[in-house]
Amino acid sequence: MTVTGPDLLGLLGAAVILIAYGLNQLERLASNDWRFPAVNLAGSVMIMISLFYAFNLPSVVIEIFWMAISLFGTLRALRRYVT
C-alpha cells in the first residue's frame, strides 16, 4: 500500500480531531471554547480534501455534517467571545 499526500492530509486531519477530543476529555480544551469547534472544522476539512482523491460516500456524508456542526459551533462560540 502506498501512502499518498492526500492520505497523509487525511491522517493529519483525523489526528487533529482526536487530539482536540482528547484535550477536551482531559479538561484542557473546553467544548464551549471557540478553538474546540474550529480545530474540529480544520481537521474535517483536511479529511474532506483527502476524500476528493479516494472517494467514500459514507465518509463524505459524515464529514459534511461534521463541518456544518463545527462551523455552527465556531460561529456560536465566537459570538459569545466577541460580546
PyMOL Python script that loads the backbone (N, CA, C, O; Angstrom):
from pymol import cmd

cmd.read_pdbstr("""\
ATOM      1  N   MET A   1       0.836  -1.180   0.000  1.00  0.00           N
ATOM      2  CA  MET A   1       0.000   0.000   0.000  1.00  0.00           C
ATOM      3  C   MET A   1       0.881   1.242   0.000  1.00  0.00           C
ATOM      4  O   MET A   1       1.818   1.360   0.789  1.00  0.00           O
ATOM      5  N   THR A   2       0.565   2.153  -0.888  1.00  0.00           N
ATOM      6  CA  THR A   2       1.295   3.406  -0.992  1.00  0.00           C
ATOM      7  C   THR A   2       0.510   4.509  -0.298  1.00  0.00           C
ATOM      8  O   THR A   2      -0.689   4.671  -0.523  1.00  0.00           O
ATOM      9  N   VAL A   3       1.199   5.262   0.546  1.00  0.00           N
ATOM     10  CA  VAL A   3       0.573   6.397   1.230  1.00  0.00           C
ATOM     11  C   VAL A   3       0.872   7.648   0.409  1.00  0.00           C
ATOM     12  O   VAL A   3       2.030   8.000   0.180  1.00  0.00           O
ATOM     13  N   THR A   4      -0.190   8.304  -0.025  1.00  0.00           N
ATOM     14  CA  THR A   4      -0.051   9.499  -0.863  1.00  0.00           C
ATOM     15  C   THR A   4      -0.161  10.763  -0.015  1.00  0.00           C
ATOM     16  O   THR A   4      -0.461  10.704   1.177  1.00  0.00           O
ATOM     17  N   GLY A   5       0.087  11.899  -0.650  1.00  0.00           N
ATOM     18  CA  GLY A   5      -0.064  13.187   0.034  1.00  0.00           C
ATOM     19  C   GLY A   5      -1.463  13.388   0.589  1.00  0.00           C
ATOM     20  O   GLY A   5      -1.612  13.783   1.745  1.00  0.00           O
ATOM     21  N   PRO A   6      -2.510  13.122  -0.220  1.00  0.00           N
ATOM     22  CA  PRO A   6      -3.865  13.251   0.313  1.00  0.00           C
ATOM     23  C   PRO A   6      -4.142  12.299   1.488  1.00  0.00           C
ATOM     24  O   PRO A   6      -4.871  12.646   2.417  1.00  0.00           O
ATOM     25  N   ASP A   7      -3.556  11.105   1.434  1.00  0.00           N
ATOM     26  CA  ASP A   7      -3.700  10.183   2.575  1.00  0.00           C
ATOM     27  C   ASP A   7      -3.100  10.788   3.834  1.00  0.00           C
ATOM     28  O   ASP A   7      -3.693  10.729   4.911  1.00  0.00           O
ATOM     29  N   LEU A   8      -1.919  11.370   3.685  1.00  0.00           N
ATOM     30  CA  LEU A   8      -1.266  11.991   4.842  1.00  0.00           C
ATOM     31  C   LEU A   8      -2.080  13.160   5.381  1.00  0.00           C
ATOM     32  O   LEU A   8      -2.170  13.355   6.593  1.00  0.00           O
ATOM     33  N   LEU A   9      -2.673  13.937   4.477  1.00  0.00           N
ATOM     34  CA  LEU A   9      -3.509  15.055   4.905  1.00  0.00           C
ATOM     35  C   LEU A   9      -4.727  14.550   5.669  1.00  0.00           C
ATOM     36  O   LEU A   9      -5.092  15.116   6.700  1.00  0.00           O
ATOM     37  N   GLY A  10      -5.357  13.489   5.169  1.00  0.00           N
ATOM     38  CA  GLY A  10      -6.500  12.902   5.865  1.00  0.00           C
ATOM     39  C   GLY A  10      -6.115  12.351   7.224  1.00  0.00           C
ATOM     40  O   GLY A  10      -6.853  12.510   8.196  1.00  0.00           O
ATOM     41  N   LEU A  11      -4.959  11.702   7.293  1.00  0.00           N
ATOM     42  CA  LEU A  11      -4.491  11.189   8.587  1.00  0.00           C
ATOM     43  C   LEU A  11      -4.199  12.325   9.560  1.00  0.00           C
ATOM     44  O   LEU A  11      -4.496  12.221  10.750  1.00  0.00           O
ATOM     45  N   LEU A  12      -3.623  13.400   9.059  1.00  0.00           N
ATOM     46  CA  LEU A  12      -3.363  14.568   9.906  1.00  0.00           C
ATOM     47  C   LEU A  12      -4.679  15.158  10.406  1.00  0.00           C
ATOM     48  O   LEU A  12      -4.790  15.537  11.572  1.00  0.00           O
ATOM     49  N   GLY A  13      -5.675  15.235   9.524  1.00  0.00           N
ATOM     50  CA  GLY A  13      -6.988  15.736   9.928  1.00  0.00           C
ATOM     51  C   GLY A  13      -7.611  14.883  11.019  1.00  0.00           C
ATOM     52  O   GLY A  13      -8.179  15.402  11.979  1.00  0.00           O
ATOM     53  N   ALA A  14      -7.500  13.566  10.864  1.00  0.00           N
ATOM     54  CA  ALA A  14      -8.028  12.665  11.890  1.00  0.00           C
ATOM     55  C   ALA A  14      -7.285  12.860  13.207  1.00  0.00           C
ATOM     56  O   ALA A  14      -7.899  12.859  14.274  1.00  0.00           O
ATOM     57  N   ALA A  15      -5.972  13.026  13.135  1.00  0.00           N
ATOM     58  CA  ALA A  15      -5.180  13.244  14.344  1.00  0.00           C
ATOM     59  C   ALA A  15      -5.581  14.547  15.031  1.00  0.00           C
ATOM     60  O   ALA A  15      -5.684  14.596  16.257  1.00  0.00           O
ATOM     61  N   VAL A  16      -5.808  15.599  14.248  1.00  0.00           N
ATOM     62  CA  VAL A  16      -6.207  16.898  14.805  1.00  0.00           C
ATOM     63  C   VAL A  16      -7.526  16.771  15.561  1.00  0.00           C
ATOM     64  O   VAL A  16      -7.662  17.282  16.673  1.00  0.00           O
ATOM     65  N   ILE A  17      -8.502  16.086  14.951  1.00  0.00           N
ATOM     66  CA  ILE A  17      -9.797  15.897  15.609  1.00  0.00           C
ATOM     67  C   ILE A  17      -9.644  15.079  16.886  1.00  0.00           C
ATOM     68  O   ILE A  17     -10.231  15.415  17.915  1.00  0.00           O
ATOM     69  N   LEU A  18      -8.867  14.023  16.825  1.00  0.00           N
ATOM     70  CA  LEU A  18      -8.695  13.163  18.004  1.00  0.00           C
ATOM     71  C   LEU A  18      -7.927  13.861  19.116  1.00  0.00           C
ATOM     72  O   LEU A  18      -8.225  13.663  20.294  1.00  0.00           O
ATOM     73  N   ILE A  19      -6.950  14.671  18.757  1.00  0.00           N
ATOM     74  CA  ILE A  19      -6.211  15.428  19.780  1.00  0.00           C
ATOM     75  C   ILE A  19      -7.143  16.434  20.458  1.00  0.00           C
ATOM     76  O   ILE A  19      -7.114  16.584  21.679  1.00  0.00           O
ATOM     77  N   ALA A  20      -7.967  17.120  19.665  1.00  0.00           N
ATOM     78  CA  ALA A  20      -8.923  18.069  20.253  1.00  0.00           C
ATOM     79  C   ALA A  20      -9.868  17.348  21.206  1.00  0.00           C
ATOM     80  O   ALA A  20     -10.149  17.837  22.300  1.00  0.00           O
ATOM     81  N   TYR A  21     -10.354  16.188  20.790  1.00  0.00           N
ATOM     82  CA  TYR A  21     -11.261  15.424  21.649  1.00  0.00           C
ATOM     83  C   TYR A  21     -10.544  14.953  22.922  1.00  0.00           C
ATOM     84  O   TYR A  21     -11.106  15.006  24.016  1.00  0.00           O
ATOM     85  N   GLY A  22      -9.318  14.499  22.766  1.00  0.00           N
ATOM     86  CA  GLY A  22      -8.541  14.081  23.929  1.00  0.00           C
ATOM     87  C   GLY A  22      -8.301  15.230  24.896  1.00  0.00           C
ATOM     88  O   GLY A  22      -8.437  15.064  26.109  1.00  0.00           O
ATOM     89  N   LEU A  23      -7.943  16.398  24.363  1.00  0.00           N
ATOM     90  CA  LEU A  23      -7.739  17.569  25.222  1.00  0.00           C
ATOM     91  C   LEU A  23      -9.031  17.977  25.916  1.00  0.00           C
ATOM     92  O   LEU A  23      -9.013  18.435  27.058  1.00  0.00           O
ATOM     93  N   ASN A  24     -10.150  17.809  25.220  1.00  0.00           N
ATOM     94  CA  ASN A  24     -11.439  18.102  25.831  1.00  0.00           C
ATOM     95  C   ASN A  24     -11.704  17.147  26.989  1.00  0.00           C
ATOM     96  O   ASN A  24     -12.160  17.572  28.050  1.00  0.00           O
ATOM     97  N   GLN A  25     -11.426  15.879  26.796  1.00  0.00           N
ATOM     98  CA  GLN A  25     -11.663  14.897  27.848  1.00  0.00           C
ATOM     99  C   GLN A  25     -10.715  15.077  29.027  1.00  0.00           C
ATOM    100  O   GLN A  25     -11.051  14.734  30.161  1.00  0.00           O
ATOM    101  N   LEU A  26      -9.534  15.615  28.758  1.00  0.00           N
ATOM    102  CA  LEU A  26      -8.578  15.906  29.828  1.00  0.00           C
ATOM    103  C   LEU A  26      -8.838  17.264  30.477  1.00  0.00           C
ATOM    104  O   LEU A  26      -8.094  17.698  31.357  1.00  0.00           O
ATOM    105  N   GLU A  27      -9.914  17.930  30.027  1.00  0.00           N
ATOM    106  CA  GLU A  27     -10.314  19.246  30.517  1.00  0.00           C
ATOM    107  C   GLU A  27      -9.244  20.313  30.272  1.00  0.00           C
ATOM    108  O   GLU A  27      -9.068  21.237  31.067  1.00  0.00           O
ATOM    109  N   ARG A  28      -8.535  20.158  29.147  1.00  0.00           N
ATOM    110  CA  ARG A  28      -7.529  21.144  28.743  1.00  0.00           C
ATOM    111  C   ARG A  28      -8.054  22.055  27.635  1.00  0.00           C
ATOM    112  O   ARG A  28      -7.468  23.099  27.351  1.00  0.00           O
ATOM    113  N   LEU A  29      -9.173  21.648  27.007  1.00  0.00           N
ATOM    114  CA  LEU A  29      -9.796  22.440  25.951  1.00  0.00           C
ATOM    115  C   LEU A  29     -11.302  22.278  26.102  1.00  0.00           C
ATOM    116  O   LEU A  29     -11.863  21.221  25.814  1.00  0.00           O
ATOM    117  N   ALA A  30     -11.938  23.342  26.556  1.00  0.00           N
ATOM    118  CA  ALA A  30     -13.382  23.284  26.818  1.00  0.00           C
ATOM    119  C   ALA A  30     -14.174  23.239  25.519  1.00  0.00           C
ATOM    120  O   ALA A  30     -13.793  23.860  24.527  1.00  0.00           O
ATOM    121  N   SER A  31     -15.264  22.508  25.533  1.00  0.00           N
ATOM    122  CA  SER A  31     -16.080  22.398  24.330  1.00  0.00           C
ATOM    123  C   SER A  31     -16.781  23.712  23.984  1.00  0.00           C
ATOM    124  O   SER A  31     -17.204  23.891  22.842  1.00  0.00           O
ATOM    125  N   ASN A  32     -16.915  24.632  24.936  1.00  0.00           N
ATOM    126  CA  ASN A  32     -17.529  25.923  24.633  1.00  0.00           C
ATOM    127  C   ASN A  32     -16.491  26.983  24.256  1.00  0.00           C
ATOM    128  O   ASN A  32     -16.845  28.137  24.013  1.00  0.00           O
ATOM    129  N   ASP A  33     -15.225  26.602  24.207  1.00  0.00           N
ATOM    130  CA  ASP A  33     -14.157  27.479  23.729  1.00  0.00           C
ATOM    131  C   ASP A  33     -14.187  27.460  22.204  1.00  0.00           C
ATOM    132  O   ASP A  33     -14.326  26.389  21.613  1.00  0.00           O
ATOM    133  N   TRP A  34     -14.061  28.609  21.555  1.00  0.00           N
ATOM    134  CA  TRP A  34     -14.149  28.682  20.097  1.00  0.00           C
ATOM    135  C   TRP A  34     -13.103  27.819  19.411  1.00  0.00           C
ATOM    136  O   TRP A  34     -13.304  27.393  18.273  1.00  0.00           O
ATOM    137  N   ARG A  35     -11.995  27.556  20.083  1.00  0.00           N
ATOM    138  CA  ARG A  35     -10.929  26.767  19.455  1.00  0.00           C
ATOM    139  C   ARG A  35     -11.311  25.308  19.257  1.00  0.00           C
ATOM    140  O   ARG A  35     -10.833  24.669  18.320  1.00  0.00           O
ATOM    141  N   PHE A  36     -12.170  24.768  20.129  1.00  0.00           N
ATOM    142  CA  PHE A  36     -12.552  23.363  20.012  1.00  0.00           C
ATOM    143  C   PHE A  36     -13.300  23.081  18.704  1.00  0.00           C
ATOM    144  O   PHE A  36     -12.876  22.205  17.951  1.00  0.00           O
ATOM    145  N   PRO A  37     -14.404  23.796  18.402  1.00  0.00           N
ATOM    146  CA  PRO A  37     -15.060  23.523  17.120  1.00  0.00           C
ATOM    147  C   PRO A  37     -14.223  23.974  15.922  1.00  0.00           C
ATOM    148  O   PRO A  37     -14.327  23.392  14.843  1.00  0.00           O
ATOM    149  N   ALA A  38     -13.392  25.009  16.102  1.00  0.00           N
ATOM    150  CA  ALA A  38     -12.545  25.467  14.994  1.00  0.00           C
ATOM    151  C   ALA A  38     -11.521  24.401  14.617  1.00  0.00           C
ATOM    152  O   ALA A  38     -11.269  24.168  13.435  1.00  0.00           O
ATOM    153  N   VAL A  39     -10.935  23.760  15.614  1.00  0.00           N
ATOM    154  CA  VAL A  39      -9.975  22.685  15.347  1.00  0.00           C
ATOM    155  C   VAL A  39     -10.688  21.494  14.710  1.00  0.00           C
ATOM    156  O   VAL A  39     -10.149  20.860  13.802  1.00  0.00           O
ATOM    157  N   ASN A  40     -11.889  21.192  15.180  1.00  0.00           N
ATOM    158  CA  ASN A  40     -12.669  20.112  14.571  1.00  0.00           C
ATOM    159  C   ASN A  40     -12.980  20.435  13.114  1.00  0.00           C
ATOM    160  O   ASN A  40     -12.914  19.555  12.256  1.00  0.00           O
ATOM    161  N   LEU A  41     -13.316  21.681  12.831  1.00  0.00           N
ATOM    162  CA  LEU A  41     -13.598  22.096  11.462  1.00  0.00           C
ATOM    163  C   LEU A  41     -12.354  21.932  10.587  1.00  0.00           C
ATOM    164  O   LEU A  41     -12.441  21.417   9.472  1.00  0.00           O
ATOM    165  N   ALA A  42     -11.210  22.364  11.086  1.00  0.00           N
ATOM    166  CA  ALA A  42      -9.968  22.248  10.320  1.00  0.00           C
ATOM    167  C   ALA A  42      -9.635  20.780  10.033  1.00  0.00           C
ATOM    168  O   ALA A  42      -9.262  20.432   8.913  1.00  0.00           O
ATOM    169  N   GLY A  43      -9.769  19.938  11.035  1.00  0.00           N
ATOM    170  CA  GLY A  43      -9.496  18.514  10.838  1.00  0.00           C
ATOM    171  C   GLY A  43     -10.446  17.896   9.832  1.00  0.00           C
ATOM    172  O   GLY A  43     -10.038  17.089   8.997  1.00  0.00           O
ATOM    173  N   SER A  44     -11.706  18.274   9.911  1.00  0.00           N
ATOM    174  CA  SER A  44     -12.702  17.742   8.989  1.00  0.00           C
ATOM    175  C   SER A  44     -12.438  18.191   7.558  1.00  0.00           C
ATOM    176  O   SER A  44     -12.615  17.412   6.622  1.00  0.00           O
ATOM    177  N   VAL A  45     -12.020  19.426   7.383  1.00  0.00           N
ATOM    178  CA  VAL A  45     -11.686  19.922   6.044  1.00  0.00           C
ATOM    179  C   VAL A  45     -10.514  19.125   5.472  1.00  0.00           C
ATOM    180  O   VAL A  45     -10.519  18.779   4.290  1.00  0.00           O
ATOM    181  N   MET A  46      -9.517  18.834   6.296  1.00  0.00           N
ATOM    182  CA  MET A  46      -8.379  18.043   5.830  1.00  0.00           C
ATOM    183  C   MET A  46      -8.821  16.644   5.386  1.00  0.00           C
ATOM    184  O   MET A  46      -8.369  16.135   4.360  1.00  0.00           O
ATOM    185  N   ILE A  47      -9.701  16.041   6.165  1.00  0.00           N
ATOM    186  CA  ILE A  47     -10.220  14.722   5.795  1.00  0.00           C
ATOM    187  C   ILE A  47     -11.011  14.818   4.496  1.00  0.00           C
ATOM    188  O   ILE A  47     -10.871  13.964   3.621  1.00  0.00           O
ATOM    189  N   MET A  48     -11.838  15.851   4.363  1.00  0.00           N
ATOM    190  CA  MET A  48     -12.650  16.012   3.154  1.00  0.00           C
ATOM    191  C   MET A  48     -11.772  16.172   1.918  1.00  0.00           C
ATOM    192  O   MET A  48     -12.072  15.608   0.866  1.00  0.00           O
ATOM    193  N   ILE A  49     -10.698  16.930   2.039  1.00  0.00           N
ATOM    194  CA  ILE A  49      -9.780  17.084   0.899  1.00  0.00           C
ATOM    195  C   ILE A  49      -9.228  15.726   0.493  1.00  0.00           C
ATOM    196  O   ILE A  49      -9.154  15.418  -0.696  1.00  0.00           O
ATOM    197  N   SER A  50      -8.845  14.919   1.459  1.00  0.00           N
ATOM    198  CA  SER A  50      -8.318  13.588   1.128  1.00  0.00           C
ATOM    199  C   SER A  50      -9.379  12.722   0.466  1.00  0.00           C
ATOM    200  O   SER A  50      -9.054  11.853  -0.342  1.00  0.00           O
ATOM    201  N   LEU A  51     -10.646  12.953   0.802  1.00  0.00           N
ATOM    202  CA  LEU A  51     -11.731  12.163   0.215  1.00  0.00           C
ATOM    203  C   LEU A  51     -11.994  12.526  -1.245  1.00  0.00           C
ATOM    204  O   LEU A  51     -12.614  11.742  -1.965  1.00  0.00           O
ATOM    205  N   PHE A  52     -11.543  13.682  -1.693  1.00  0.00           N
ATOM    206  CA  PHE A  52     -11.649  14.008  -3.111  1.00  0.00           C
ATOM    207  C   PHE A  52     -10.755  13.093  -3.946  1.00  0.00           C
ATOM    208  O   PHE A  52     -11.024  12.867  -5.125  1.00  0.00           O
ATOM    209  N   TYR A  53      -9.707  12.574  -3.343  1.00  0.00           N
ATOM    210  CA  TYR A  53      -8.766  11.699  -4.049  1.00  0.00           C
ATOM    211  C   TYR A  53      -9.109  10.222  -3.887  1.00  0.00           C
ATOM    212  O   TYR A  53      -8.776   9.407  -4.747  1.00  0.00           O
ATOM    213  N   ALA A  54      -9.764   9.881  -2.800  1.00  0.00           N
ATOM    214  CA  ALA A  54     -10.181   8.494  -2.553  1.00  0.00           C
ATOM    215  C   ALA A  54     -11.612   8.549  -2.025  1.00  0.00           C
ATOM    216  O   ALA A  54     -11.847   8.463  -0.820  1.00  0.00           O
ATOM    217  N   PHE A  55     -12.560   8.692  -2.945  1.00  0.00           N
ATOM    218  CA  PHE A  55     -13.956   8.924  -2.589  1.00  0.00           C
ATOM    219  C   PHE A  55     -14.545   7.758  -1.799  1.00  0.00           C
ATOM    220  O   PHE A  55     -14.329   6.587  -2.111  1.00  0.00           O
ATOM    221  N   ASN A  56     -15.304   8.130  -0.756  1.00  0.00           N
ATOM    222  CA  ASN A  56     -16.038   7.162   0.048  1.00  0.00           C
ATOM    223  C   ASN A  56     -17.293   7.887   0.518  1.00  0.00           C
ATOM    224  O   ASN A  56     -17.220   8.766   1.377  1.00  0.00           O
ATOM    225  N   LEU A  57     -18.445   7.520  -0.044  1.00  0.00           N
ATOM    226  CA  LEU A  57     -19.680   8.259   0.207  1.00  0.00           C
ATOM    227  C   LEU A  57     -20.035   8.375   1.689  1.00  0.00           C
ATOM    228  O   LEU A  57     -20.333   9.482   2.137  1.00  0.00           O
ATOM    229  N   PRO A  58     -20.019   7.292   2.476  1.00  0.00           N
ATOM    230  CA  PRO A  58     -20.366   7.454   3.891  1.00  0.00           C
ATOM    231  C   PRO A  58     -19.428   8.427   4.622  1.00  0.00           C
ATOM    232  O   PRO A  58     -19.867   9.187   5.485  1.00  0.00           O
ATOM    233  N   SER A  59     -18.163   8.398   4.278  1.00  0.00           N
ATOM    234  CA  SER A  59     -17.215   9.316   4.917  1.00  0.00           C
ATOM    235  C   SER A  59     -17.471  10.757   4.496  1.00  0.00           C
ATOM    236  O   SER A  59     -17.369  11.668   5.318  1.00  0.00           O
ATOM    237  N   VAL A  60     -17.800  10.973   3.236  1.00  0.00           N
ATOM    238  CA  VAL A  60     -18.117  12.321   2.765  1.00  0.00           C
ATOM    239  C   VAL A  60     -19.346  12.853   3.497  1.00  0.00           C
ATOM    240  O   VAL A  60     -19.366  14.011   3.917  1.00  0.00           O
ATOM    241  N   VAL A  61     -20.365  12.021   3.651  1.00  0.00           N
ATOM    242  CA  VAL A  61     -21.586  12.451   4.337  1.00  0.00           C
ATOM    243  C   VAL A  61     -21.277  12.849   5.773  1.00  0.00           C
ATOM    244  O   VAL A  61     -21.712  13.907   6.228  1.00  0.00           O
ATOM    245  N   ILE A  62     -20.539  12.024   6.487  1.00  0.00           N
ATOM    246  CA  ILE A  62     -20.242  12.355   7.880  1.00  0.00           C
ATOM    247  C   ILE A  62     -19.371  13.605   7.978  1.00  0.00           C
ATOM    248  O   ILE A  62     -19.542  14.397   8.905  1.00  0.00           O
ATOM    249  N   GLU A  63     -18.449  13.799   7.047  1.00  0.00           N
ATOM    250  CA  GLU A  63     -17.593  14.986   7.093  1.00  0.00           C
ATOM    251  C   GLU A  63     -18.388  16.253   6.771  1.00  0.00           C
ATOM    252  O   GLU A  63     -18.111  17.309   7.339  1.00  0.00           O
ATOM    253  N   ILE A  64     -19.363  16.165   5.877  1.00  0.00           N
ATOM    254  CA  ILE A  64     -20.213  17.330   5.593  1.00  0.00           C
ATOM    255  C   ILE A  64     -20.949  17.750   6.861  1.00  0.00           C
ATOM    256  O   ILE A  64     -20.989  18.933   7.197  1.00  0.00           O
ATOM    257  N   PHE A  65     -21.532  16.782   7.562  1.00  0.00           N
ATOM    258  CA  PHE A  65     -22.224  17.106   8.808  1.00  0.00           C
ATOM    259  C   PHE A  65     -21.245  17.584   9.876  1.00  0.00           C
ATOM    260  O   PHE A  65     -21.548  18.514  10.623  1.00  0.00           O
ATOM    261  N   TRP A  66     -20.080  16.958   9.951  1.00  0.00           N
ATOM    262  CA  TRP A  66     -19.056  17.353  10.941  1.00  0.00           C
ATOM    263  C   TRP A  66     -18.630  18.801  10.696  1.00  0.00           C
ATOM    264  O   TRP A  66     -18.482  19.578  11.639  1.00  0.00           O
ATOM    265  N   MET A  67     -18.433  19.157   9.428  1.00  0.00           N
ATOM    266  CA  MET A  67     -18.039  20.529   9.105  1.00  0.00           C
ATOM    267  C   MET A  67     -19.164  21.516   9.424  1.00  0.00           C
ATOM    268  O   MET A  67     -18.908  22.587   9.973  1.00  0.00           O
ATOM    269  N   ALA A  68     -20.396  21.166   9.087  1.00  0.00           N
ATOM    270  CA  ALA A  68     -21.526  22.062   9.357  1.00  0.00           C
ATOM    271  C   ALA A  68     -21.697  22.298  10.854  1.00  0.00           C
ATOM    272  O   ALA A  68     -21.874  23.435  11.290  1.00  0.00           O
ATOM    273  N   ILE A  69     -21.645  21.238  11.631  1.00  0.00           N
ATOM    274  CA  ILE A  69     -21.798  21.369  13.083  1.00  0.00           C
ATOM    275  C   ILE A  69     -20.627  22.148  13.675  1.00  0.00           C
ATOM    276  O   ILE A  69     -20.820  22.981  14.561  1.00  0.00           O
ATOM    277  N   SER A  70     -19.421  21.882  13.192  1.00  0.00           N
ATOM    278  CA  SER A  70     -18.242  22.589  13.694  1.00  0.00           C
ATOM    279  C   SER A  70     -18.278  24.063  13.326  1.00  0.00           C
ATOM    280  O   SER A  70     -17.894  24.913  14.130  1.00  0.00           O
ATOM    281  N   LEU A  71     -18.737  24.374  12.114  1.00  0.00           N
ATOM    282  CA  LEU A  71     -18.856  25.772  11.711  1.00  0.00           C
ATOM    283  C   LEU A  71     -19.882  26.487  12.581  1.00  0.00           C
ATOM    284  O   LEU A  71     -19.639  27.603  13.041  1.00  0.00           O
ATOM    285  N   PHE A  72     -21.024  25.850  12.808  1.00  0.00           N
ATOM    286  CA  PHE A  72     -22.047  26.415  13.684  1.00  0.00           C
ATOM    287  C   PHE A  72     -21.474  26.658  15.084  1.00  0.00           C
ATOM    288  O   PHE A  72     -21.667  27.731  15.656  1.00  0.00           O
ATOM    289  N   GLY A  73     -20.774  25.667  15.632  1.00  0.00           N
ATOM    290  CA  GLY A  73     -20.196  25.801  16.969  1.00  0.00           C
ATOM    291  C   GLY A  73     -19.141  26.884  17.045  1.00  0.00           C
ATOM    292  O   GLY A  73     -19.063  27.611  18.036  1.00  0.00           O
ATOM    293  N   THR A  74     -18.331  26.998  16.009  1.00  0.00           N
ATOM    294  CA  THR A  74     -17.298  28.039  15.983  1.00  0.00           C
ATOM    295  C   THR A  74     -17.931  29.420  15.963  1.00  0.00           C
ATOM    296  O   THR A  74     -17.541  30.298  16.733  1.00  0.00           O
ATOM    297  N   LEU A  75     -18.913  29.616  15.079  1.00  0.00           N
ATOM    298  CA  LEU A  75     -19.576  30.922  14.999  1.00  0.00           C
ATOM    299  C   LEU A  75     -20.308  31.259  16.288  1.00  0.00           C
ATOM    300  O   LEU A  75     -20.279  32.402  16.746  1.00  0.00           O
ATOM    301  N   ARG A  76     -20.954  30.278  16.863  1.00  0.00           N
ATOM    302  CA  ARG A  76     -21.671  30.495  18.131  1.00  0.00           C
ATOM    303  C   ARG A  76     -20.695  30.883  19.251  1.00  0.00           C
ATOM    304  O   ARG A  76     -20.953  31.816  20.011  1.00  0.00           O
ATOM    305  N   ALA A  77     -19.590  30.167  19.341  1.00  0.00           N
ATOM    306  CA  ALA A  77     -18.610  30.451  20.381  1.00  0.00           C
ATOM    307  C   ALA A  77     -17.953  31.810  20.158  1.00  0.00           C
ATOM    308  O   ALA A  77     -17.716  32.548  21.113  1.00  0.00           O
ATOM    309  N   LEU A  78     -17.660  32.142  18.904  1.00  0.00           N
ATOM    310  CA  LEU A  78     -17.061  33.452  18.620  1.00  0.00           C
ATOM    311  C   LEU A  78     -18.006  34.589  18.944  1.00  0.00           C
ATOM    312  O   LEU A  78     -17.578  35.643  19.413  1.00  0.00           O
ATOM    313  N   ARG A  79     -19.299  34.382  18.695  1.00  0.00           N
ATOM    314  CA  ARG A  79     -20.302  35.396  19.053  1.00  0.00           C
ATOM    315  C   ARG A  79     -20.277  35.649  20.555  1.00  0.00           C
ATOM    316  O   ARG A  79     -20.341  36.798  20.992  1.00  0.00           O
ATOM    317  N   ARG A  80     -20.184  34.601  21.332  1.00  0.00           N
ATOM    318  CA  ARG A  80     -20.097  34.750  22.794  1.00  0.00           C
ATOM    319  C   ARG A  80     -18.799  35.427  23.191  1.00  0.00           C
ATOM    320  O   ARG A  80     -18.773  36.247  24.109  1.00  0.00           O
ATOM    321  N   TYR A  81     -17.720  35.084  22.498  1.00  0.00           N
ATOM    322  CA  TYR A  81     -16.398  35.621  22.802  1.00  0.00           C
ATOM    323  C   TYR A  81     -16.317  37.110  22.512  1.00  0.00           C
ATOM    324  O   TYR A  81     -15.696  37.859  23.267  1.00  0.00           O
ATOM    325  N   VAL A  82     -16.945  37.547  21.416  1.00  0.00           N
ATOM    326  CA  VAL A  82     -16.884  38.940  20.996  1.00  0.00           C
ATOM    327  C   VAL A  82     -17.765  39.819  21.863  1.00  0.00           C
ATOM    328  O   VAL A  82     -17.400  40.954  22.168  1.00  0.00           O
ATOM    329  N   THR A  83     -18.936  39.303  22.268  1.00  0.00           N
ATOM    330  CA  THR A  83     -19.857  40.131  23.055  1.00  0.00           C
ATOM    331  C   THR A  83     -19.622  40.007  24.532  1.00  0.00           C
ATOM    332  O   THR A  83     -20.318  40.644  25.323  1.00  0.00           O
TER     333      THR A  83
END
""", "prot")
cmd.dss("prot")
cmd.show_as("cartoon", "prot")
cmd.util.cbc("prot")
cmd.orient("prot")
